[in-house]
Amino acid sequence: MILVLLGPPGAGKGTQAQLLQAKFGIAKLSTGDMLREEVTSCSPLGKEVKDIMAKGQLVPDKTIIDILFAHIHTPDCARGFILDGFPRTVKQAEALDVALAAEGKAIDHVIELTVDDAKLIERIGGRFSCAKCGAGYHDTFKPTKHAGKCDACDSTQFIRREDDKAETVAKRLDAYHKQTAPLLPYYQQKGLLRPVDGMADIQAVAAQIEKVVGTDKKLAKNS
Ligand code: AMP
């Protein structure tokens, strides 16, 4: 099963990707997480993309395509994978289609998380995650069960993303509307686009996605 999660920053792609990964037991590939790891480790690539990310812009297509493609051919992805944050341009989408077709594979569903721009700022402002295991939380919508302690691993260390500041979020939203939104008609024409109300609560969104994925008999067999 190959799933693409599409939607603006703050739409809940990361959260839903985590839930889908747990539910279907397939790999989750988040290009944002991959890039943040490079930045944290101060690798040459990390140094190259750090400023671009801090400005809320997209890293060059070739850079991100090379990073992602190094993962999709690994054994972990043999049964399928969930893409969170890729593709973000039509060029990336075309490259992905070609790479998958070369292996006799194709995307099964593109889940579009539809959201209201104004709400996104509120959502993004409250986001934080566990510094140890990466579990995602939100001050209002998904706090930890015990204050200051990760539900998943008990760590007491949390991080907030550098690019979640209000002015950077506005730029990321702008990049989404200009560069990523053209993917909607791209996938619509291919009959792959499945809009889901991303403004519902986390479990309701997950249920809608599972309905889309679960009703596909071919997928149920493969998953
Ligand atoms: P995300 O965590 O998906 O919001 O990604 C964080 C940042 O990483 C984005 O604002 C971009 O700067 C960069 N990034 C992640 N994925 C891509 C992509 N597919 N294409 C270009 N830039 C990306």
Residues whose N, C-alpha, C, O or C-beta is under 5 A from the ligand:
A	BS01	AMP	P9 T31 G32 D33 L35 I52 M53 G56 Q57 L58 V59 I64 D84 G85 F86 P87 R88
